[in-house]
C-alpha cells in the first residue's frame, strides 16, 4: 500500500473492490494507516454489495446464516479435539476474515468510506461502458450476472459443462446448528452457557461424576486415560479425544492423572455408536467450500478496451456461471455491436482467475476464445497452496493451456519473469508489462 501511495502521488481515480474475500480486501484494514493516505475519486463494487437489491439481500442472508453456523461448528470441532477438521474448516473460513480481528465486512466498510455516496458505483453487466476522464479506454462490466441460477453454477461437469451450487447440505447443516443461532430455543433444557463440552466432561478430573454416571463400564478403554489441558488435546494423529487411545491424552497442568477407576470411553468402545453430539459437523468443510465458491462467483469482472481495440481482462475469482453469462452480453458503441465474445477475442492481457483453479478459467467459452492473447498473469504461490492442502492450485492442465495460448508468455508471482519476455519489468512488488 505504501508503494501505491508513493507511485500515484497519493491519489487514484477509481478503486475497484471485486468481491468479499479476505485475500482481495485485507490490505484495506491491515494497512489502514497507509490506505487512509490514499485519495480515491470513485469506488466501484459489484451489484452484489448493494443492500437495496433484492437478490443481494437473499444471498447475504443465506451467507450470513451459513457463516455463523460454520464458525460455531469450528468452535465445536476445536472443543472436541478434532484438530484436522478444525484446521481444514478454519483455513477456508480465513477467506471471510481473520479468526480474531477484522472481517471482510470491515474491509468493505473502509472502502465505502473513501467516497461520498454519489461517487460509489454498484456495477452491473447491463451498464453502458464507461470512459474515465482523461482516458480513451472503455471499461466494460462483464460480471457478475444478475441471475441467481448463473451465480450458483460453479463447476464444470462432463455432461452439462457446469453444475449448480445449491449449497448442498445447507439445510441439513443448519438444522444441526440452527438452535444455537436463534434467540428463542424451546427445545433445550438449559441455556447453552451451562453446557459442558463433551471432551471436557470426558477428561477433566472434576468431571468424575459424568464418567461415573454417563458411560457404562464397557465403554471404558483398556488403557488408563489422563486429563487434557483446557479440555483439548494436540495429538500428532489429529484424532478427536474420543478417537484417540487413552495413552495419548495429556494431563492438566493443575492436577495429577485421573485415577485408574476414572476410565473413559473412546472410539473403539462398544458405546461409540451412542454419540451424536458432533454428527452435524460432518458436512462443515464441504459447505464452507461451496460458500467460498459462491462468493467467488460474485466477482466484479472488468474488460478494459483500449483505443486500438486491444482488451485487458480482469476476471478476479469468477467461476463457471459468471464466465458463461458473458456470452450473451451485447452493447452498441459508435453504431456497432460489441459482444462479450468480441472482448474475449481481442484480449491481449488476462489476469488469470482464482489463482489458476480448475473452475475459474473456461476452456471453449473462455481461454480458447482469446485468440490474440499475449500475456497471462497468474497470481499464485504454489508453496503456500500446498501448505494449505490446495494441491491442484494452479491446475496443471490450465497452466499448460496458458503457456500455449499466451504468445509472449505467462507471468507467475511465485517465479521470476521468463527471460524471453523483454516487454516486462520485474520489481519486488509487481511486474510492469508494456505493449
N, C-alpha and C positions, 0 to 999 in steps of 0.2 A: 504493500500500500504506500509506503514511503517513496518507492521508486515511481509509482504512478503519479503521486502528487508532484514530485520533482520534475518528471518528464513533461507533464501537462501544464506546468506552471500553476498547479492547484485548481484547475478548472477544466471540466469536461462538458460537452453539450448534452450527451444522452447517457444515462446509466440504465442498462437492461439487466434485470434480475430474472433468470429464466424459469426457475421453479423452486419449490420449497424443500430443498435438500441441503444438508449441512455443508457438504463439500463445495457447494456453489454459493453459499451465503455466509459462511462462518467469519470470513475476513471483515465483514461489516461490523461485527461486535468484538472479535478478538483483536482487531487493530482499530478499535473505535477512536482512539486519540488521533491517529493519522487520518482516518476516514472523516472525522469532523473538520479537518483542514481542507477537504476537497469540496469545491463548489460545483454543484450539478445544475445543468439547465433544465433537463426533463428526466423523469423516471418512467420507464416502460415496464409493465408487468403483464402477464397473461391474464385473460379474462377470468381464469380460474382463481384469481386473487380478489376479484370484485365481489364483495359480500352482498351487493344488491342483486346479483344474478341468481335465479332460482336453482340452476344446476350446480352452481358453485356452493350454494347453501347445502344442497343434498350431499355432495361429495365431501364437504368439510365436516358435516355432521357424522357421516359414516366413518370417516378417517379419524375424527376425534374420539369416537367411542372405541374404535379398534386400538388406537394408540394407548388410551387409558387402560384398556384390558391387557394389552401386551406388556405395558410397564408393570402392572400389577403381577402379571404372570412371571416376569423376570424376577421380581422380588420373591415370589413363591419358590421359584427354582433355586434361588440363592439360599433361601432358608432351608430348603430340602437337601441342600448339598449337591445339587446337580450342576457341577462346575462346567461340564461340557455343554449341556443345553443352555446354561446361562451365558457362556461365552459366545455361542452361536447367535442367540437371540439379541444379546447386548450389542454385538457387532453390527447387526442390521439396524437396531434402533438408534445407533450413533448417527445415522443419516438424518434423523429428525432433531438432533441437538445433543449437546453434551449431557452425560449422565447426571451430573450435578452442576448446573450452570445455565447459561443462556441457551435458548432454543431457536429453531428456525423462525418461529413467530417473532421472537425478539429481533432477529436479524432483519426480517422484512419490515418490522416497525421502524427500525433505524433507517432503512432505505426510503420508506414513505416520508419520513420526517425531513428528508433533504429538500423537498419541494412543497409548494402550495398545492392544493387540490386541482387548481387549474393547469398545473404542469405535470400532473400524474395521469398517465395514459394506460388504460386496460386494453390490450391488443386482441383483435380477432382477425381470422383469415379473410373475413368479408370486408375488412377495412381497405380503402384505397391506398396504394403505395404512397409513402411519404418521402419528400426530398428535403432533407435537413438544410437549414440555412447555411449558405457558404459552400455548399457542395453541389455536384451534379449527379450524385448517386441516388438511386431509388431504393428504398427499404420496403421489402415485401414481407408481410406476416404470413407464414405458411401454416403454423400450428400454434396451439393445439386446436383440434376441431371442436366446435360447439355441438358435440354429438356424444352422448353417453355411451352408446354402443361402440363407437370407434375408440373412445378413451379406454375401454375395457379390453381392447384387442392388444395383447402384449407379446405373444409368442408366435413364431411361425410353426406350422404343422404340415405333415406330409399331405394330408387330404385337402385342407382348406387354406393352407399357407398362413393362417393365423388362428389363434384360439381366443376365446373370450375370457376375460378376467371378471368373474362374478364374486371375487373374494371368497373362493370355495372354502367351506368350513367356517365362514364368518359367524353364521347364526349358531352353529354348534359351540364354537369357542365362546361366543358372547353369552350363551345360556349358562356356561360354566362360570364365567366371570361376572355376569350381569348383576347378581345380587350385591356385589361389592361396589357397584358403580351407581347405585340409586340411593336416594335419601331414606325412603321407606322400605324396609325389608322385613316383612312379617313372617318370613319362613325360617329365620334363625332364632334359636332360643336365647342367645346372648349377643350383645354388641361385639363387633369384630375386635375391638380394643382389648377384650377379655380373652380372646383366643390364644392358645398356646401352640406354637408351631410344632408340627409332628416331630421333627428332628430334635428339638429341644426337650420335648417330653420323653423322647426315646433315650436321651443321653445324659441330661443334667442330673447330678446326684440328688438335688432337692425334688426331682420329679419321680422319686421311687414309688409314690402312690400309684402313678399311672402304669408303671411297669408291673406292679403287683396285681393291678385290677383290670387293666385294659388289654392285656395279652395273656393268652393261655400258656401253660408251661411248655407245650410242644412247639410254641412259636420261637423259643429261645435258641440261639445258635450254640454250637458245641464249644466255641471258644469264648472266653471271658471278654466283655467289652468295657471300654473306659469312656469317660465323658469327653465331649469335644468343646474346644474354645468357642464361646458365643454360639453354641448350637450349630456350628458349621464345621466341616472338615475339608481340608485341601489335599485330597488324595491324588496320587500320581495317575491312578487309572480313571479319575474323574467320575466315579460312580456316586450315586446318592448315598447318604449314610445307611439307608436301609438296603442298598445294593451291595455294599462292601462287607466283607467278612469283618468280624468284630475286632480282630487283631490289628486292623488298620486305623482304628479310631484313636484320637488323641485325648489326653487328659486336660481338664480345665485347669487354668493356672492356679485357682484358689482352692482346689480340692484334690484329694487323693483319688485313686481309681474307684469306680463303682465296685461294691463288694461282689463276690462271686455269686451271691444269690440274687443280684440285680441284673440278671442276664436279659438281653433284649432280642427282639425278632430281627431277622434280616431277610433279604430277598430269596434266600434258599429255604426259608421255613415253610411249613405246611400252611400257615395262616396268611401268607403273602397275598393270596387272591382276594382277601377281605379288604384290602386297602384301596380306597378310591379317592383319597384326598388330593392327588395331583394328576388324576387321569385327564382332566380338562385341559392340561397344559400340552398334551401331545401334539396338537397342531399349531403351536405358537410360532415356531420358526417358519413354517410354510405360510401362515397367514401374514407374518411380517414381510416375507419376500414378496408376496402378492401386493401388499400395501406399498412397498417400495417401488414396485413396477408401475402401479397405478399413478404414483406421484411422478415418476419419470415421464410417463406419457402425457402429463400436463405441461411439458416443457414448451416454453415460448421459442419458436423456431423462426429465424430471420434469414432472408436471402437478400444480399446487397448487390444490386445490378449497377455496374459501372457504366460510364457514358459510352464505351465501345461495345457494350453488351456482355462483357465478362461478368460472371457472378461469383460472389463469395458466399458459401453456405455454412451457417452456424446452426447445427441441429440440437445443441445441448444434449439431453439424455432421451430424446424422443424415441419411442418404440413403435411396434408394428402399426397400430391403428393410426397414430399420428402421421407416420410416413404414407400410409395408403391414402389418407384424406387429401394429400397434395395433388393426387392425380386428377381430381375433379375441380381444382381451383382455376379461376379464369378472371382476368382483368382486361380492360380496354385502355391502352395507352397510346396516345397520339394516333387514334383511329385504327390501331392494330391490336389484335388479341394477343395477350401474354398468358400462358398457362403454367401450371405447376411443373409439368414435364419439360416445358421450354426452359425454365430456370434451372432444372437439374441438368439438362443437356449442355447448358452454357457455363456450368460451374467449373471454374479453374482452380478453386481452393475449397477444400472440405475439412471442417473441424469435425473429426470422427466422433460419432455419438457414443455416449456412455462408456468411455474408456475401452472401446473395441469389444463390447459384449456381443453375444450371439444374436440378440434381437433388436439391436439399435442401429443397424445399417441394412436396409433391404437389398436384395440382390437384383431381381429383374426390374422392380419398380423403385430402384434406388441407385446403387453404385453403377450398375451396368448402363443406366441412362446418362451417366456423367461422361459423355464421350470426349469432352475437352479437358478433363481433369488433369491438372499439372502437379499440384501439391496437396497431400493429405496430411493433416496434423493430428497425431494420436496422443491424447493426454492420458498416459497410463504409466504406473510404476509397477513393473512386473514383480519385483521383490516384495513390495507391500501387498500386492494382490495375493501372492502365495501365502504370505504371513497371515492374511485374513481368510485363507482357505478358498479364495476365488481362483481356482486353478486353471480356469478357462478364460481368464481375462488377461490379455486380449485373446479372442478366439483365433486359433491358428489359421483356419480357413479364410477368415476375414483379412488377416494381415497379408496372406499370400495374394488375395484378390486386390488389395490396395497396392501392393508392390507392382502388380501387372497394370493396374488402371492409371495410377498417378505417373505421368510421363517424366516429371522432374524428380520425384521421389517422395518418400514418407518420412516425416519428422516425428520422433518419439521423445517425450520429455525425459525418459529414463536412459536415453542413449545420445551420444554425440551426433551432430548432423553428419549425414553422408558426405564424404569428401567431394563427390561429383556435383553436389548442389551448390554451385557457385553463386546463386542468387539469394543465398541465405546467410545472414549474420547471426552467429550464436553468442548470446550473452548469458550471464549467470542465471538470470530470471526469465529469459524469454528467447525465442527465435524471431528474427525480423526477416520477412520474405519480401523481395522486390520482384514485380512482374514487369 
